[in-house]
Amino acid sequence: MSLTLVAVLAHGLADFSSPAFLDVLGIDGAYVDPEMLLIPAGHFLVKDLLHPIQTDKRYDLAVCLEVAEHLPGTRSAGLVQDLDSLAPCVLFSAALPGQGGTDHVNERYLSYRVGLFSEHNYLPFDLLGPRIWNDASIEWWYPTKHSHFCASRTSPRGLPKRCAGPAP
């Protein structure tokens, strides 16, 4: 089974070149060095994330990792609206208050982000937490702040709605 994927990432792109992905689009700022991309350059869209993201296509999954804390709070609702327009399921994480980091201007608790997604009828799922909680190779904050959101009319493929329970 192949998925289409759009990734909105603040620090370049992870390796989404797997054959499992039928189509990939990466979106990030002009500061990303094209030589560092792990996807074909033709699948990368340079976009100022302070402004709305628009594409001609809808994807199966949007991945937005460690972006929201770099954008002003006034952009929070717009980012979630953009993700809603891109895909019915979103893998999302953002820095928690006190986490600290370079250029963090919008650290919020996950409950705040859950509220924003719920305005677009997305339900939170914790599909990865139990699998990564004790993995020493993963920074401690990832299991505590990520969530997988799915529009209420959908659920992660092969899983019933809310099978993993809501995210904290």
ZAMARGU-4260 file (C-alpha; in steps of 0.2 Angstrom, whole numbers, plus 5000, padded with zeros to 4 digits):
<rodrens>
0) 5000/5000/5000 | 5007/5017/4995 | 5003/5034/5004 | 5004/5051/4998 | 5013/5062/5010
5) 5016/5081/5013 | 5029/5086/5026 | 5030/5103/5034 | 5046/5104/5044 | 5056/5117/5051
10) 5073/5109/5050 | 5074/5101/5032 | 5067/5085/5028 | 5068/5067/5035 | 5070/5053/5024
15) 5053/5050/5016 | 5060/5042/5000 | 5054/5025/5005 | 5044/5016/4991 | 5030/5015/5003
20) 5026/5034/4999 | 5018/5036/4982 | 5021/5054/4982 | 5030/5066/4993 | 5030/5085/4995
25) 5042/5094/5007 | 5038/5112/5012 | 5050/5122/5021 | 5059/5139/5021 | 5072/5146/5009
30) 5086/5143/5022 | 5086/5124/5018 | 5101/5119/5008 | 5095/5109/4993 | 5110/5098/4995
35) 5104/5092/5012 | 5087/5086/5006 | 5083/5068/5008 | 5070/5069/4994 | 5071/5074/4976
40) 5073/5093/4975 | 5058/5093/4963 | 5047/5087/4977 | 5052/5102/4988 | 5042/5118/4989
45) 5051/5133/4997 | 5038/5142/5007 | 5038/5156/5021 | 5028/5147/5034 | 5023/5164/5041
50) 5010/5164/5027 | 4997/5151/5022 | 5002/5136/5013 | 4992/5132/4997 | 4995/5117/4986
55) 4984/5110/4971 | 4984/5093/4980 | 4977/5084/4995 | 4988/5070/5003 | 4985/5055/5014
60) 4996/5061/5028 | 5004/5078/5033 | 5019/5078/5045 | 5022/5094/5054 | 5037/5091/5067
65) 5044/5105/5077 | 5037/5119/5067 | 5024/5128/5077 | 5035/5134/5091 | 5045/5144/5078
70) 5030/5153/5072 | 5021/5167/5081 | 5006/5163/5091 | 4995/5173/5079 | 5000/5159/5066
75) 4995/5144/5076 | 4977/5143/5070 | 4982/5146/5052 | 4995/5133/5053 | 4982/5120/5058
80) 4970/5126/5045 | 4984/5123/5032 | 4987/5106/5038 | 4968/5102/5037 | 4968/5108/5019
85) 4983/5097/5016 | 4978/5080/5023 | 4964/5071/5034 | 4978/5064/5045 | 4992/5074/5053
90) 5007/5068/5063 | 5012/5083/5073 | 5023/5089/5087 | 5029/5106/5094 | 5039/5111/5109
95) 5032/5112/5126 | 5033/5127/5138 | 5051/5127/5146 | 5058/5115/5133 | 5069/5129/5126
100) 5077/5129/5109 | 5083/5141/5096 | 5070/5154/5090 | 5056/5146/5100 | 5043/5159/5101
105) 5027/5149/5104 | 5029/5135/5116 | 5013/5128/5121 | 5006/5112/5130 | 4999/5099/5118
110) 4981/5102/5125 | 4982/5119/5117 | 4986/5111/5100 | 4973/5098/5103 | 4960/5112/5104
115) 4966/5120/5088 | 4964/5103/5079 | 4947/5100/5087 | 4940/5116/5079 | 4943/5107/5062
120) 4935/5091/5069 | 4951/5082/5071 | 4953/5069/5084 | 4969/5065/5093 | 4977/5048/5094
125) 4993/5043/5102 | 5000/5030/5090 | 5018/5032/5093 | 5020/5036/5111 | 5019/5018/5118
130) 5032/5013/5104 | 5045/5026/5108 | 5043/5030/5126 | 5058/5020/5132 | 5069/5022/5117
135) 5085/5030/5123 | 5089/5035/5105 | 5074/5047/5105 | 5074/5064/5114 | 5063/5063/5130
140) 5051/5076/5124 | 5045/5068/5108 | 5034/5054/5117 | 5027/5068/5128 | 5021/5080/5115
145) 5018/5072/5099 | 5001/5067/5092 | 4993/5060/5077 | 4977/5069/5072 | 4964/5062/5061
150) 4948/5071/5054 | 4933/5064/5063 | 4927/5056/5047 | 4943/5046/5046 | 4954/5036/5057
155) 4972/5029/5054 | 4971/5015/5041 | 4966/4999/5048 | 4962/5006/5065 | 4945/5010/5073
160) 4942/5028/5078 | 4950/5032/5095 | 4958/5014/5096 | 4973/5021/5105 | 4963/5034/5116
165) 4965/5052/5115 | 4982/5061/5117 | 4985/5069/5134
</rodrens>
